[in-house]
């Protein structure tokens, strides 16, 4: 016990010094964050009480937020339909009076998301391997691929949609290209990160037996990352469904064009009907995707 006492004392001193160092870092970081937050709020006019009117849109005042909250409630109240139990059927029919058109556009929205996801998965899968630090043939290919993925995912889908509408005209084609290109960049990053977390020992064995770079990818990496690819792909499909319902604002097809018309004509109940349709669709897709993901990952884990 006596021989261990100096070692224990040294451990306690090192531990206390480490705690003090961590406390100093946390204190400095918290103080720096607070200073930056207060500075940003002050510059943005968050604490400005001189102009609480809603017309001055260049200020981010908390008083303006407080004054605008009732208007948010008023807007949401206008979107609620008038439903009575005695005439519930006719009231719902009036609420969803364009249901045939909306269902057609909903199908178009889902097909846009599906084709865009397919386009994005193929591009991201092929580009994820040269974009992985542990798999890229050389640094030039690594940097070139990563910069390309960064560029196409930095530009929002709406901006890509505007570009493609200008190039190819109004319609679903612009939506598929816009969402698919953005999905390629987003999925490429996720796939490459999955590749970088893979076990490299199978690749070393394949390489030692004379396998090419493609053989190493095919038999050493792909079987390991398939569950992650499936999870990311299904998640991206759900995201693309929501995105495809928005890009219709610029003429790229889908339910977005109906949302734009309803907002411009101030048809508030139509907005709530459209939002409800999108909400239910996303829930159904998320539920089905979860079951499919669990089923496939379970089979993959059993070696099927």
C-alpha positions as CSV (number, residue, x, y, z in Angstrom):
1,X,0.0,0.0,0.0
2,X,2.9,2.3,0.8
3,X,4.5,1.7,-2.6
4,X,1.3,2.6,-4.4
5,X,0.7,5.9,-2.5
6,X,3.0,8.1,-4.6
7,X,1.4,6.7,-7.8
8,X,-2.1,7.4,-6.4
9,X,-1.1,10.8,-5.3
10,X,0.3,11.6,-8.7
11,X,-2.9,10.3,-10.4
12,X,-5.0,12.5,-8.2
13,X,-2.9,15.5,-9.0
14,X,-3.0,14.8,-12.7
15,X,-6.8,14.3,-12.5
16,X,-7.3,17.6,-10.6
17,X,-5.1,19.4,-13.2
18,X,-7.1,17.9,-16.0
19,X,-10.4,19.0,-14.4
20,X,-9.1,22.5,-13.9
21,X,-7.9,22.7,-17.5
22,X,-11.3,21.4,-18.8
23,X,-13.1,23.9,-16.5
24,X,-11.0,26.8,-17.9
25,X,-11.7,25.7,-21.5
26,X,-15.4,25.4,-20.8
27,X,-15.5,28.8,-19.1
28,X,-13.7,30.6,-21.9
29,X,-15.8,28.9,-24.5
30,X,-19.0,29.8,-22.7
31,X,-17.9,33.4,-22.3
32,X,-16.9,33.7,-25.9
33,X,-20.2,32.3,-27.1
34,X,-22.1,34.7,-24.8
35,X,-20.1,37.7,-26.1
36,X,-20.7,36.6,-29.7
37,X,-24.4,36.1,-29.1
38,X,-24.8,39.5,-27.4
39,X,-22.8,41.2,-30.1
40,X,-24.9,39.6,-32.9
41,X,-28.1,40.4,-31.1
42,X,-27.0,44.0,-30.6
43,X,-25.9,44.5,-34.2
44,X,-29.1,42.9,-35.5
45,X,-31.3,45.2,-33.3
46,X,-32.7,42.4,-31.1
47,X,-32.8,44.7,-28.1
48,X,-33.8,47.8,-30.0
49,X,-37.1,49.3,-28.6
50,X,-37.1,52.4,-30.8
51,X,-39.1,50.8,-33.6
52,X,-41.5,48.0,-32.7
53,X,-43.6,48.3,-35.9
54,X,-43.7,45.4,-38.2
55,X,-42.9,47.5,-41.3
56,X,-39.2,47.8,-40.5
57,X,-38.1,44.4,-41.8
58,X,-34.4,45.0,-41.5
59,X,-34.4,44.6,-37.7
60,X,-34.6,41.5,-35.6
61,X,-36.2,42.9,-32.5
62,X,-37.6,40.8,-29.8
63,X,-40.4,43.3,-29.4
64,X,-41.2,42.9,-33.1
65,X,-41.3,39.1,-32.5
66,X,-43.7,39.6,-29.6
67,X,-45.9,41.9,-31.6
68,X,-46.0,39.5,-34.5
69,X,-46.9,36.4,-32.6
70,X,-50.7,37.2,-32.6
71,X,-50.5,37.6,-36.4
72,X,-49.1,34.1,-36.6
73,X,-51.9,32.7,-34.5
74,X,-54.4,34.7,-36.7
75,X,-52.8,33.2,-39.9
76,X,-53.0,29.6,-38.5
77,X,-56.6,30.2,-37.4
78,X,-57.5,31.2,-41.0
79,X,-56.2,27.9,-42.4
80,X,-58.5,25.9,-40.2
81,X,-61.7,24.8,-42.0
82,X,-65.2,25.2,-40.5
83,X,-66.4,21.7,-39.6
84,X,-69.7,20.8,-38.0
85,X,-70.7,17.4,-36.8
86,X,-74.1,17.5,-38.5
87,X,-72.6,18.4,-41.9
88,X,-69.1,16.8,-41.4
89,X,-69.1,15.0,-44.8
90,X,-70.0,18.0,-46.9
91,X,-67.6,20.2,-44.9
92,X,-64.7,17.8,-45.5
93,X,-65.8,17.6,-49.2
94,X,-65.6,21.4,-49.4
95,X,-62.3,21.4,-47.6
96,X,-60.8,19.0,-50.1
97,X,-62.7,20.3,-53.1
98,X,-59.8,19.8,-55.5
99,X,-58.8,16.4,-54.2
100,X,-58.6,14.8,-57.6
101,X,-56.1,17.4,-58.9
102,X,-54.2,17.3,-55.6
103,X,-53.8,13.5,-55.7
104,X,-52.5,13.7,-59.2
105,X,-50.0,16.3,-58.2
106,X,-49.1,14.3,-55.1
107,X,-48.3,11.3,-57.3
108,X,-46.2,13.6,-59.4
109,X,-44.4,14.8,-56.3
110,X,-43.6,11.3,-55.1
111,X,-42.4,10.3,-58.6
112,X,-40.2,13.4,-58.7
113,X,-38.7,12.4,-55.3
114,X,-38.3,8.8,-56.4
115,X,-36.5,9.6,-59.6
116,X,-34.4,12.3,-57.9
117,X,-33.4,9.8,-55.2
118,X,-32.5,7.2,-57.7
119,X,-30.4,9.7,-59.6
120,X,-28.7,10.9,-56.4
121,X,-28.0,7.4,-55.1
122,X,-26.3,6.3,-58.3
123,X,-24.1,9.5,-58.5
124,X,-23.3,9.5,-54.8
125,X,-22.5,5.8,-54.7
126,X,-20.0,6.1,-57.6
127,X,-18.4,9.3,-56.2
128,X,-18.3,8.3,-52.6
129,X,-15.3,5.9,-53.0
130,X,-12.9,8.4,-54.6
131,X,-14.2,11.0,-52.0
132,X,-13.1,8.7,-49.1
133,X,-9.7,9.4,-47.6
134,X,-8.9,5.7,-47.1
135,X,-10.0,4.7,-50.7
136,X,-9.1,7.6,-53.0
137,X,-6.4,6.6,-55.6
138,X,-4.6,9.9,-55.0
139,X,-5.0,13.2,-53.3
140,X,-5.9,15.0,-56.6
141,X,-8.9,12.7,-57.2
142,X,-9.9,13.0,-53.5
143,X,-9.9,16.9,-53.5
144,X,-11.6,17.1,-56.9
145,X,-14.4,14.7,-56.0
146,X,-14.9,16.3,-52.6
147,X,-15.1,19.9,-54.0
148,X,-17.6,18.8,-56.6
149,X,-19.8,17.2,-53.9
150,X,-19.5,20.3,-51.8
151,X,-20.5,22.6,-54.6
152,X,-23.6,20.7,-55.7
153,X,-24.9,20.3,-52.2
154,X,-24.2,23.9,-51.2
155,X,-26.6,25.3,-53.8
156,X,-30.2,24.8,-52.5
157,X,-32.7,22.7,-54.5
158,X,-34.7,25.8,-55.2
159,X,-31.8,27.5,-56.9
160,X,-31.0,24.4,-58.9
161,X,-34.7,24.3,-59.9
162,X,-34.7,27.9,-61.1
163,X,-31.6,27.1,-63.2
164,X,-33.1,24.0,-64.7
165,X,-36.5,25.6,-65.3
166,X,-34.7,28.3,-67.3
167,X,-32.8,25.5,-69.3
168,X,-35.5,22.9,-69.8
169,X,-38.7,24.7,-69.2
170,X,-41.5,24.3,-66.6
171,X,-42.2,20.7,-65.5
172,X,-41.1,17.7,-63.5
173,X,-37.8,17.3,-65.4
174,X,-36.4,20.4,-63.7
175,X,-37.5,19.1,-60.3
176,X,-35.9,15.7,-60.8
177,X,-32.6,17.3,-61.9
178,X,-32.6,19.9,-59.1
179,X,-33.3,17.5,-56.3
180,X,-31.2,14.7,-57.7
181,X,-28.2,16.9,-58.1
182,X,-28.5,18.2,-54.5
183,X,-29.1,14.6,-53.2
184,X,-25.9,13.5,-55.0
185,X,-23.9,15.9,-53.0
186,X,-25.6,15.2,-49.7
187,X,-25.6,11.4,-50.0
188,X,-22.0,11.4,-51.4
189,X,-20.8,13.0,-48.1
190,X,-22.7,10.5,-46.0
191,X,-21.6,7.5,-48.1
192,X,-18.0,8.6,-48.0
193,X,-18.1,8.9,-44.2
194,X,-19.5,5.4,-44.0
195,X,-16.6,4.2,-46.2
196,X,-14.0,5.9,-44.0
197,X,-15.4,4.1,-40.9
198,X,-15.2,0.7,-42.6
199,X,-12.7,-2.0,-41.4
200,X,-9.7,-1.9,-43.8
201,X,-8.4,-5.4,-43.0
202,X,-10.5,-7.1,-45.7
203,X,-9.1,-4.7,-48.2
204,X,-5.6,-5.5,-47.1
205,X,-6.3,-9.2,-47.6
206,X,-7.8,-8.7,-51.1
207,X,-4.9,-6.4,-52.1
208,X,-2.3,-9.0,-50.8
209,X,-4.0,-11.7,-52.9
210,X,-3.6,-9.6,-56.1
211,X,-7.0,-7.9,-56.2
212,X,-7.4,-4.6,-58.0
213,X,-8.8,-1.3,-56.5
214,X,-12.2,-2.2,-57.8
215,X,-12.0,-5.7,-56.3
216,X,-11.1,-4.1,-52.9
217,X,-14.1,-1.8,-53.2
218,X,-16.5,-4.5,-54.4
219,X,-15.6,-7.3,-51.9
220,X,-14.0,-5.3,-49.0
221,X,-16.1,-2.1,-48.6
222,X,-19.5,-2.5,-50.2
223,X,-20.7,-5.4,-48.0
224,X,-19.8,-3.4,-44.9
225,X,-21.5,-0.2,-45.9
226,X,-24.7,-1.5,-47.4
227,X,-26.8,-1.1,-44.2
228,X,-25.7,2.5,-43.9
229,X,-26.3,3.2,-47.6
230,X,-29.9,1.8,-47.2
231,X,-30.6,3.9,-44.1
232,X,-29.3,7.1,-45.7
233,X,-31.1,6.4,-48.9
234,X,-34.5,5.9,-47.3
235,X,-34.0,9.0,-45.2
236,X,-33.1,11.0,-48.2
237,X,-36.2,9.8,-50.1
238,X,-38.3,11.2,-47.3
239,X,-36.4,14.5,-47.4
240,X,-36.8,14.6,-51.2
241,X,-40.6,14.2,-50.9
242,X,-40.8,17.3,-48.9
243,X,-38.4,19.1,-51.2
244,X,-40.3,18.1,-54.3
245,X,-43.5,19.6,-52.8
246,X,-41.7,23.0,-52.5
247,X,-39.8,23.4,-55.8
248,X,-43.2,23.7,-57.5
249,X,-43.0,27.3,-56.4
250,X,-40.7,28.0,-59.3
251,X,-42.5,25.7,-61.8
252,X,-40.6,22.4,-61.2
253,X,-43.8,20.4,-60.8
254,X,-45.5,18.8,-57.9
255,X,-47.8,20.1,-55.2
256,X,-45.7,23.2,-54.8
257,X,-47.5,25.0,-57.6
258,X,-50.9,24.5,-55.8
259,X,-49.4,25.8,-52.6
260,X,-48.1,28.9,-54.5
261,X,-51.6,29.5,-56.0
262,X,-53.3,29.0,-52.7
263,X,-51.0,31.5,-51.0
264,X,-51.3,34.1,-53.8
265,X,-55.1,33.9,-53.8
266,X,-55.2,33.7,-50.0
267,X,-57.1,30.4,-50.0
268,X,-56.1,29.6,-46.4
269,X,-58.2,26.4,-46.1
270,X,-56.6,25.0,-49.2
271,X,-53.2,25.5,-47.6
272,X,-54.2,23.5,-44.6
273,X,-55.6,20.7,-46.8
274,X,-52.3,20.6,-48.8
275,X,-50.2,20.6,-45.7
276,X,-52.3,17.8,-44.3
277,X,-51.9,15.7,-47.5
278,X,-48.1,16.2,-47.4
279,X,-48.0,15.5,-43.7
280,X,-49.8,12.2,-44.0
281,X,-47.7,11.2,-47.0
282,X,-44.5,11.8,-45.1
283,X,-45.8,9.7,-42.2
284,X,-46.7,6.8,-44.5
285,X,-43.4,7.0,-46.3
286,X,-41.4,7.2,-43.0
287,X,-43.3,4.2,-41.5
288,X,-42.8,2.1,-44.7
289,X,-39.2,3.1,-44.9
290,X,-38.5,2.1,-41.3
291,X,-40.0,-1.3,-41.8
292,X,-38.1,-1.8,-45.1
293,X,-34.9,-0.6,-43.5
294,X,-35.2,-2.9,-40.5
295,X,-36.1,-5.8,-42.8
296,X,-33.1,-5.3,-45.2
297,X,-30.6,-4.6,-42.4
298,X,-31.8,-7.7,-40.5
299,X,-31.3,-9.8,-43.6
300,X,-27.9,-8.2,-44.3
301,X,-26.9,-8.9,-40.7
302,X,-27.7,-12.6,-41.2
303,X,-25.5,-12.8,-44.2
304,X,-28.3,-12.9,-46.8
